[in-house]
Structure formats: structure tokens, C-alpha cells
Amino acid sequence: MAITRERAAMSAAEPSAVGAGSQLKRQIPAFVAIGLFGFFVDAGVTYFLAQRFGVAPALARPPAFAIATLVNFALNRAVTFRATTAPLMRAFARYVMVCAAGLAVNYAVYLACIALAPLLGLAVTPAILPLFVACGAGAAMFLTFVGFRFFAFRA
């Protein structure tokens, strides 16, 4: 079977029917590991801003999310979707669009946790914010993986 130029140019974001399973086996763990690292960036900056500077929990999250988004884009492009042939700026613009959708889900869950915590007898303190960040990130993880794989890093 001859390899055509078109087939050789296929990226991880455009899997062939044969290689799709093996690509997913590599991409999913990489995505989860990078997402976990991004979570620590996001939660750490959120905690730092709330604890060190007294920033309100709802306002501490957006800058933390922006920093985590930049870090995760660089890592996902270099590792998870490393075979992409999508131009850098186009991939970044699409990545940000997917992140915006993910952020809507992520932030809604985060704010719901803040609102529900007192009803459950939990004080909203900087120490509990990383748990709320994790709830939001977990809720958005599936949506963003699919969006990154089939849209952001698609050539």
C-alpha cells in the first residue's frame, strides 16, 4: 500500500481509521496529565490571589484561568496533538474558542459550588477554592478534549 502525500500529512487531530485507536490511547493520558497540571496552575493562582491579596473568589478565578489556558495550549500543542499541521495562530484562536465554551461550563460549576457551599454548611474560604476549581474543570474536561481534537488542532 503506497503512502500518499495526503495520508502522510494527516495529523493527530485528523486520525485515519486505522490509527485512531492508538492515537487516542496516547492522546487521552497526555490530555489528562496536562489538564491536571493546568488544574494546579489554575487552582494555585486562584488560591494565591484570594489568600495573598484578598481577591474575592469569583474574581480570583478569571486571571488564573487565563494563565492556565496559555500553559495548557503550549503543552497540548507540543505533546497531546504534536502531529498537528494547523498553523499556530489559527490553532490558538480555535483553542481559545473551545476554552470559552469550556470556561462557561467550568465557571458555572465553580460559581454553583460557591453558592451551594453555605447551604451545605461549608464556609467559602481560600482553602476550599481548589476543590471548587476541580469540580468545574472536571465538568468541562470532556467538552474541551473533543473540541481540541476535532476543531482547535485540526489542520
ROKOL-5600 format. One record per residue: residue in three letters; x, y, z of N, C-alpha, C in turn. Coordinates in nm, 4 decimals, m for minus. Each point is the difference from the previous one (the first is absolute). Layout:
BEGIN
(node Ala,(X,Y,Z),(X,Y,Z),(X,Y,Z))
...
! end
This chain:
BEGIN
(node Met,(0.0844,m0.1170,0.0000),(m0.0844,0.1170,0.0000),(0.0892,0.1237,0.0000))
(node Ala,(m0.0118,0.0812,m0.0986),(0.0817,0.1205,m0.0112),(m0.0544,0.1077,0.0922))
(node Ile,(0.0906,0.0751,0.0598),(m0.0401,0.1100,0.0869),(m0.0082,0.1252,m0.0855))
(node Thr,(m0.1174,0.0595,m0.0037),(m0.0187,0.1215,m0.0794),(0.0425,0.1206,0.0822))
(node Arg,(0.0232,0.1098,m0.0710),(0.0376,0.1239,0.0678),(m0.1109,0.0423,0.0968))
(node Glu,(m0.1258,m0.0164,m0.0414),(m0.1127,0.0372,0.0845),(m0.0016,m0.0831,0.1278))
(node Arg,(0.0216,m0.1287,m0.0132),(0.0001,m0.0879,0.1172),(0.1180,0.0316,0.0913))
(node Ala,(0.1139,0.0282,m0.0564),(0.1180,0.0311,0.0804),(m0.0186,0.1301,0.0771))
(node Ala,(m0.0817,0.0904,m0.0519),(m0.0202,0.1293,0.0643),(m0.1067,m0.0030,0.1086))
(node Met,(m0.0669,m0.1135,0.0174),(m0.1044,m0.0087,0.1007),(0.0583,0.0285,0.1376))
(node Ser,(m0.0735,0.0745,0.0777),(0.0466,0.0347,0.1337),(m0.0715,m0.0824,0.1045))
(node Ala,(0.0414,0.0164,0.1228),(m0.0658,m0.0681,0.1114),(m0.1438,0.0475,0.0129))
(node Ala,(m0.0261,0.1191,m0.0494),(m0.1353,0.0526,0.0068),(m0.0861,m0.0545,m0.1117))
(node Glu,(0.0601,m0.0618,m0.1001),(m0.0728,m0.0595,m0.1108),(0.0425,m0.1455,m0.0143))
(node Pro,(m0.0413,m0.0838,0.0947),(0.0482,m0.1370,0.0003),(m0.0544,m0.0820,m0.1153))
(node Ser,(0.0830,m0.0913,m0.0504),(m0.0482,m0.0960,m0.0975),(m0.0808,m0.1029,0.0764))
(node Ala,(m0.0805,m0.0755,m0.0709),(m0.0824,m0.1008,0.0656),(0.0868,m0.1030,0.0710))
(node Val,(0.1155,m0.0334,m0.0578),(0.0878,m0.1013,0.0576),(0.0699,0.0509,0.1253))
(node Gly,(0.0513,0.1230,m0.0043),(0.0802,0.0515,0.1104),(m0.0771,0.0748,0.1070))
(node Ala,(m0.1310,0.0153,m0.0162),(m0.0772,0.0795,0.0948),(0.0071,m0.0562,0.1417))
(node Gly,(m0.0115,m0.1308,0.0131),(0.0029,m0.0614,0.1326),(0.1321,0.0187,0.0705))
(node Ser,(0.1096,m0.0204,m0.0722),(0.1310,0.0162,0.0640),(0.0283,0.1460,0.0317))
(node Gln,(m0.0490,0.0914,m0.0842),(0.0185,0.1419,0.0292),(m0.0768,0.0391,0.1257))
(node Leu,(m0.1226,m0.0491,0.0118),(m0.0782,0.0301,0.1198),(0.0665,m0.0566,0.1247))
(node Lys,(0.0589,m0.1190,m0.0117),(0.0685,m0.0605,0.1152),(0.1167,0.0857,0.0471))
(node Arg,(0.0593,0.0758,m0.0900),(0.1095,0.0898,0.0364),(m0.0539,0.1374,0.0399))
(node Gln,(m0.1001,0.0473,m0.0729),(m0.0495,0.1348,0.0225),(m0.0750,0.0161,0.1321))
(node Ile,(m0.0825,m0.0958,0.0344),(m0.0813,0.0150,0.1208),(0.0864,0.0107,0.1255))
(node Pro,(0.0966,m0.0917,0.0223),(0.0837,0.0175,0.1197),(0.0801,0.1310,m0.0014))
(node Ala,(0.0491,0.0400,m0.1176),(0.0740,0.1263,m0.0089),(m0.0915,0.1173,0.0336))
(node Phe,(m0.1218,m0.0024,m0.0545),(m0.0967,0.1068,0.0262),(m0.0340,0.0069,0.1485))
(node Val,(m0.0219,m0.1151,0.0623),(m0.0333,m0.0037,0.1425),(0.1171,0.0522,0.0842))
(node Ala,(0.1225,m0.0435,m0.0331),(0.1172,0.0462,0.0760),(0.0190,0.1503,m0.0143))
(node Ile,(m0.0136,0.0507,m0.1216),(0.0141,0.1440,m0.0227),(m0.1146,0.0747,0.0672))
(node Gly,(m0.1189,m0.0565,m0.0071),(m0.1141,0.0603,0.0685),(0.0206,0.0058,0.1503))
(node Leu,(0.0592,m0.1052,0.0550),(0.0293,m0.0017,0.1431),(0.1015,0.1088,0.0346))
(node Phe,(0.1026,0.0131,m0.0832),(0.0976,0.1062,0.0215),(m0.0688,0.1368,m0.0098))
(node Gly,(m0.0853,0.0161,m0.1011),(m0.0747,0.1252,m0.0153),(m0.0900,0.0272,0.1193))
(node Phe,(m0.0571,m0.1068,0.0550),(m0.0812,0.0156,0.1206),(0.0838,0.0586,0.1132))
(node Phe,(0.1217,m0.0513,0.0185),(0.0845,0.0514,0.1078),(0.0382,0.1466,m0.0248))
(node Val,(0.0221,0.0360,m0.1252),(0.0272,0.1408,m0.0324),(m0.1236,0.0834,0.0336))
(node Asp,(m0.1166,m0.0427,m0.0493),(m0.1257,0.0714,0.0201),(m0.0332,0.0117,0.1488))
(node Ala,(m0.0003,m0.1126,0.0693),(m0.0355,0.0002,0.1423),(0.1039,0.0760,0.0828))
(node Gly,(0.1267,m0.0167,m0.0351),(0.1062,0.0678,0.0744),(m0.0077,0.1505,m0.0123))
(node Val,(m0.0214,0.0485,m0.1207),(m0.0109,0.1451,m0.0196),(m0.1276,0.0522,0.0665))
(node Thr,(m0.1107,m0.0746,m0.0122),(m0.1248,0.0401,0.0656),(0.0212,0.0110,0.1512))
(node Tyr,(0.0603,m0.1026,0.0575),(0.0275,m0.0009,0.1442),(0.0925,0.1156,0.0385))
(node Phe,(0.1063,0.0176,m0.0771),(0.0980,0.1045,0.0285),(m0.0649,0.1391,m0.0015))
(node Leu,(m0.0803,0.0264,m0.1019),(m0.0641,0.1314,m0.0096),(m0.0979,0.0231,0.1149))
(node Ala,(m0.0754,m0.1047,0.0358),(m0.0965,0.0144,0.1090),(0.0699,0.0103,0.1356))
(node Gln,(0.0985,m0.0858,0.0214),(0.0688,m0.0050,0.1297),(0.0941,0.1185,0.0208))
(node Arg,(0.0830,0.0252,m0.0970),(0.1068,0.0998,0.0153),(m0.0493,0.1435,m0.0194))
(node Phe,(m0.0925,0.0196,m0.0953),(m0.0436,0.1353,m0.0330),(m0.1456,0.0284,0.0369))
(node Gly,(m0.0686,m0.0991,0.0565),(m0.1383,0.0202,0.0426),(m0.0979,0.0195,m0.1138))
(node Val,(0.0349,m0.0493,m0.1191),(m0.0902,0.0118,m0.1143),(m0.1207,m0.0906,0.0240))
(node Ala,(m0.1187,0.0499,m0.0292),(m0.1226,m0.0789,0.0177),(0.0096,m0.1283,m0.0828))
(node Pro,(m0.0521,m0.1105,0.0515),(0.0099,m0.1274,m0.0715),(m0.0500,0.0050,m0.1447))
(node Ala,(m0.1096,0.0706,m0.0248),(m0.0532,0.0077,m0.1366),(0.0920,0.0789,m0.0927))
(node Leu,(0.0760,0.0937,0.0554),(0.0903,0.0821,m0.0808),(0.1414,m0.0571,m0.0089))
(node Ala,(0.0339,m0.0907,0.0896),(0.1332,m0.0608,m0.0016),(0.0122,m0.1029,m0.1117))
(node Arg,(m0.1097,m0.0530,m0.0444),(0.0036,m0.1098,m0.0963),(0.0323,0.0403,m0.1433))
(node Pro,(m0.0580,0.1063,m0.0568),(0.0287,0.0328,m0.1413),(0.1478,0.0181,m0.0350))
(node Pro,(0.0798,0.0748,0.0777),(0.1415,0.0096,m0.0380),(0.0722,m0.1344,0.0129))
(node Ala,(m0.0397,m0.0791,0.0974),(0.0600,m0.1322,0.0165),(m0.0324,m0.0884,m0.1199))
(node Phe,(m0.1232,0.0074,m0.0459),(m0.0419,m0.0790,m0.1158),(0.0767,0.0437,m0.1249))
(node Ala,(0.0206,0.1300,m0.0166),(0.0731,0.0494,m0.1171),(0.1442,m0.0510,m0.0010))
(node Ile,(0.0643,0.0018,0.1138),(0.1384,m0.0500,0.0081),(0.0029,m0.1497,m0.0294))
(node Ala,(m0.0923,m0.0745,0.0600),(m0.0059,m0.1448,m0.0233),(m0.0287,m0.0315,m0.1470))
(node Thr,(m0.0826,0.0816,m0.0649),(m0.0318,m0.0210,m0.1417),(0.1253,0.0137,m0.0864))
(node Leu,(0.0803,0.1013,0.0241),(0.1236,0.0189,m0.0771),(0.0974,m0.1156,0.0210))
(node Val,(0.0162,m0.0412,0.1249),(0.0893,m0.1113,0.0312),(m0.0500,m0.1280,m0.0664))
(node Asn,(m0.1296,m0.0270,0.0122),(m0.0548,m0.1233,m0.0570),(0.0036,m0.0013,m0.1522))
(node Phe,(m0.0205,0.1155,m0.0620),(0.0094,0.0031,m0.1464),(0.1390,m0.0429,m0.0442))
(node Ala,(0.1003,0.0601,0.0595),(0.1377,m0.0316,m0.0388),(0.0302,m0.1483,0.0212))
(node Leu,(m0.0413,m0.0541,0.1126),(0.0277,m0.1408,0.0286),(m0.0820,m0.0943,m0.0881))
(node Asn,(m0.1278,0.0299,m0.0195),(m0.0827,m0.0867,m0.0851),(0.0484,0.0009,m0.1443))
(node Arg,(0.0408,0.1152,m0.0487),(0.0506,0.0060,m0.1375),(0.1305,m0.0787,m0.0126))
(node Ala,(0.0851,0.0108,0.0993),(0.1307,m0.0662,m0.0059),(m0.0072,m0.1498,0.0299))
(node Val,(m0.0967,m0.0432,0.0792),(m0.0028,m0.1393,0.0445),(m0.1230,m0.0750,m0.0506))
(node Thr,(m0.1173,0.0400,0.0439),(m0.1223,m0.0752,m0.0304),(m0.0303,m0.0035,m0.1491))
(node Phe,(0.0066,0.1156,m0.0646),(m0.0337,0.0108,m0.1421),(0.1239,0.0402,m0.0797))
(node Arg,(0.1115,m0.0606,0.0327),(0.1292,0.0380,m0.0578),(0.0091,m0.0199,m0.1503))
(node Ala,(m0.0811,m0.0867,m0.0556),(0.0067,m0.0243,m0.1437),(m0.0842,0.0981,m0.0806))
(node Thr,(m0.0605,0.0967,0.0653),(m0.0853,0.0937,m0.0714),(0.0804,0.0810,m0.1020))
(node Thr,(m0.0662,0.0293,m0.1091),(0.0599,0.0876,m0.1007),(m0.0733,0.1337,m0.0055))
(node Ala,(m0.0907,0.0206,0.0945),(m0.0745,0.1258,0.0052),(0.0954,0.1147,0.0312))
(node Pro,(m0.0122,0.1117,m0.0712),(0.0842,0.1160,0.0291),(m0.0190,0.0455,0.1453))
(node Leu,(0.1074,0.0447,0.0616),(0.0010,0.0342,0.1416),(m0.1115,0.0967,0.0399))
(node Met,(m0.0105,0.1116,m0.0669),(m0.0979,0.1013,0.0395),(m0.1428,m0.0473,m0.0232))
(node Arg,(m0.0237,m0.0737,m0.1077),(m0.1346,m0.0531,m0.0244),(m0.0348,m0.1015,0.1087))
(node Ala,(0.0949,m0.0868,0.0328),(m0.0239,m0.0983,0.1057),(m0.0261,0.0705,0.1328))
(node Phe,(0.0759,0.1052,0.0282),(m0.0191,0.0726,0.1252),(m0.1367,0.0676,0.0034))
(node Ala,(m0.0399,0.0625,m0.1094),(m0.1316,0.0661,m0.0048),(m0.1117,m0.1025,0.0218))
(node Arg,(0.0104,m0.1140,m0.0658),(m0.0998,m0.1054,0.0181),(0.0047,m0.0560,0.1423))
(node Tyr,(0.1195,m0.0146,0.0529),(0.0176,m0.0496,0.1361),(m0.0718,0.0923,0.0981))
(node Val,(0.0176,0.1296,m0.0190),(m0.0650,0.0978,0.0879),(m0.1524,m0.0099,m0.0133))
(node Met,(m0.0510,m0.0237,m0.1209),(m0.1447,m0.0159,m0.0179),(m0.0512,m0.1215,0.0776))
(node Val,(0.0726,m0.1108,m0.0104),(m0.0393,m0.1198,0.0739),(0.0103,0.0270,0.1500))
(node Cys,(0.1052,0.0687,0.0404),(0.0166,0.0336,0.1419),(m0.1136,0.0882,0.0502))
(node Ala,(m0.0490,0.0891,m0.0856),(m0.1114,0.0863,0.0403),(m0.1234,m0.0843,0.0323))
(node Ala,(m0.0269,m0.0991,m0.0838),(m0.1122,m0.0907,0.0282),(0.0278,m0.0797,0.1273))
(node Gly,(0.1224,m0.0492,0.0120),(0.0376,m0.0734,0.1206),(m0.0062,0.0878,0.1230))
(node Leu,(0.0421,0.1255,m0.0153),(m0.0039,0.0937,0.1120),(m0.1434,0.0240,0.0462))
(node Ala,(m0.0916,0.0101,m0.0939),(m0.1404,0.0222,0.0376),(m0.0486,m0.1135,0.0910))
(node Val,(0.0295,m0.1227,m0.0378),(m0.0382,m0.1152,0.0816),(0.0796,0.0009,0.1309))
(node Asn,(0.1304,0.0159,m0.0130),(0.0912,m0.0042,0.1140),(m0.0373,0.1057,0.1041))
(node Tyr,(m0.0167,0.1221,m0.0444),(m0.0258,0.1115,0.0916),(m0.1401,m0.0102,0.0605))
(node Ala,(m0.0973,m0.0469,m0.0783),(m0.1360,m0.0172,0.0531),(0.0001,m0.1011,0.1150))
(node Val,(0.0722,m0.1090,m0.0166),(0.0095,m0.1004,0.1065),(0.0748,0.0579,0.1208))
(node Tyr,(0.1095,0.0724,m0.0253),(0.0768,0.0649,0.1077),(m0.0890,0.0950,0.0809))
(node Leu,(m0.0751,0.0862,m0.0694),(m0.0874,0.0949,0.0694),(m0.1139,m0.0720,0.0718))
(node Ala,(m0.0495,m0.1084,m0.0586),(m0.1038,m0.0795,0.0665),(0.0538,m0.0581,0.1306))
(node Cys,(0.1238,m0.0455,m0.0022),(0.0623,m0.0520,0.1230),(0.0092,0.1087,0.1061))
(node Ile,(0.0395,0.1209,m0.0411),(0.0086,0.1120,0.0940),(m0.1380,0.0301,0.0589))
(node Ala,(m0.1022,m0.0022,m0.0846),(m0.1361,0.0303,0.0454),(m0.0572,m0.1111,0.0880))
(node Leu,(0.0305,m0.1243,m0.0321),(m0.0571,m0.1126,0.0741),(0.0739,m0.0330,0.1290))
(node Ala,(0.1263,0.0364,0.0081),(0.0811,m0.0352,0.1172),(m0.0654,0.0424,0.1319))
(node Pro,(m0.0432,0.1255,0.0142),(m0.0623,0.0396,0.1272),(m0.1270,m0.0802,0.0313))
(node Leu,(m0.0740,m0.0373,m0.1032),(m0.1212,m0.0801,0.0220),(0.0328,m0.1391,0.0524))
(node Leu,(0.1232,m0.0448,m0.0291),(0.0456,m0.1310,0.0464),(0.0828,0.0110,0.1276))
(node Gly,(0.0049,0.1195,0.0570),(0.0732,0.0209,0.1241),(0.1499,0.0174,m0.0187))
(node Leu,(0.0442,0.0302,m0.1228),(0.1423,0.0198,m0.0283),(0.0301,0.1487,m0.0133))
(node Ala,(0.1055,0.0443,0.0663),(0.0430,0.1388,m0.0133),(0.0798,0.0154,m0.1292))
(node Val,(m0.0249,0.1073,m0.0707),(0.0744,0.0282,m0.1227),(0.1261,0.0754,0.0404))
(node Thr,(0.1102,m0.0751,0.0070),(0.1294,0.0554,0.0383),(0.0990,m0.0294,m0.1123))
(node Pro,(0.1130,0.0685,m0.0026),(0.1001,m0.0314,m0.1029),(0.0391,m0.1480,m0.0014))
(node Ala,(m0.0011,m0.0645,0.1157),(0.0417,m0.1399,0.0074),(m0.0921,m0.0943,m0.0769))
(node Ile,(m0.1280,0.0337,m0.0135),(m0.0935,m0.0885,m0.0697),(m0.0100,0.0312,m0.1497))
(node Leu,(0.0518,0.1147,m0.0414),(m0.0123,0.0396,m0.1405),(0.0612,m0.1011,m0.0972))
(node Pro,(0.1162,m0.0610,0.0291),(0.0520,m0.1003,m0.0939),(m0.0963,m0.1167,m0.0249))
(node Leu,(m0.0777,m0.0392,0.1006),(m0.1003,m0.1045,m0.0198),(m0.1067,0.0468,m0.0989))
(node Phe,(m0.0415,0.1250,0.0130),(m0.1002,0.0548,m0.0914),(0.0559,0.0129,m0.1421))
(node Val,(0.1281,0.0376,m0.0106),(0.0667,0.0045,m0.1308),(0.0002,m0.1398,m0.0623))
(node Ala,(0.0279,m0.1013,0.0808),(0.0023,m0.1384,m0.0498),(m0.1375,m0.0432,m0.0501))
(node Cys,(m0.1040,0.0370,0.0699),(m0.1357,m0.0337,m0.0446),(m0.0293,0.0609,m0.1368))
(node Gly,(0.0355,0.1263,m0.0168),(m0.0224,0.0662,m0.1283),(0.0838,m0.0605,m0.1109))
(node Ala,(0.1273,m0.0263,0.0286),(0.0901,m0.0571,m0.1008),(m0.0464,m0.1386,m0.0416))
(node Gly,(m0.0424,m0.0785,0.0955),(m0.0485,m0.1342,m0.0313),(m0.1228,0.0041,m0.0897))
(node Ala,(m0.0887,0.0930,0.0272),(m0.1214,0.0121,m0.0801),(0.0306,0.0405,m0.1445))
(node Ala,(0.1048,0.0784,m0.0201),(0.0330,0.0502,m0.1334),(0.0977,m0.0886,m0.0779))
(node Met,(0.0587,m0.1002,0.0632),(0.1077,m0.0776,m0.0623),(m0.0410,m0.0705,m0.1298))
(node Phe,(m0.1112,m0.0679,0.0000),(m0.0422,m0.0729,m0.1204),(m0.0252,0.0960,m0.1156))
(node Leu,(m0.0728,0.1061,0.0279),(m0.0314,0.0997,m0.1030),(0.1267,0.0556,m0.0643))
(node Thr,(0.0980,0.0352,0.0810),(0.1200,0.0606,m0.0557),(0.0860,m0.1006,m0.0766))
(node Phe,(0.0083,m0.1242,0.0461),(0.0789,m0.0988,m0.0749),(m0.0561,m0.0170,m0.1401))
(node Val,(m0.1294,m0.0178,m0.0100),(m0.0636,m0.0178,m0.1312),(0.0211,0.1251,m0.0859))
(node Gly,(m0.0168,0.1174,0.0588),(0.0190,0.1243,m0.0747),(0.1430,0.0214,m0.0458))
(node Phe,(0.0965,m0.0329,0.0855),(0.1401,0.0147,m0.0388),(0.0356,m0.0993,m0.1096))
(node Arg,(m0.0431,m0.1231,0.0162),(0.0389,m0.1068,m0.0933),(m0.0602,0.0210,m0.1387))
(node Phe,(m0.1264,0.0355,m0.0044),(m0.0692,0.0065,m0.1283),(m0.0163,0.1408,m0.0565))
(node Phe,(0.0421,0.1021,0.0752),(m0.0148,0.1360,m0.0508),(0.1294,0.0805,0.0146))
(node Ala,(0.0471,0.0185,0.1206),(0.1136,0.0900,0.0227),(0.1267,m0.0440,m0.0721))
(node Phe,(0.0322,m0.1286,0.0083),(0.1251,m0.0491,m0.0587),(m0.0201,m0.0698,m0.1338))
(node Arg,(m0.1159,0.0152,m0.0583),(m0.0283,m0.0587,m0.1305),(0.0667,0.0874,m0.1073))
(node Ala,(0.0689,m0.0645,m0.0891),(0.0718,0.0735,m0.1061),(m0.0967,0.0589,m0.1014))
! end
